[in-house]
């Protein structure tokens, strides 16, 4: 992978450490954390007759979206 890529993305410092142990050069690895920043305020979504929820992710069975 070292000769075929300019940069490699790791999702955590632990993943970066593992990639270095497998022989990737540390200077090629960039850590980009998987997630989003929370809102600075919570919008008011009050409904007495319905439940409102949100999610971020792929809507696939492996993510547990079965209902």
Secondary structure, DSSP 8 states (H G I E B T S, - for coil): -TTT-S-EEESSHHHHHHHHHTT--GGGEEE--SS----SS------SS-------S---GGGT---
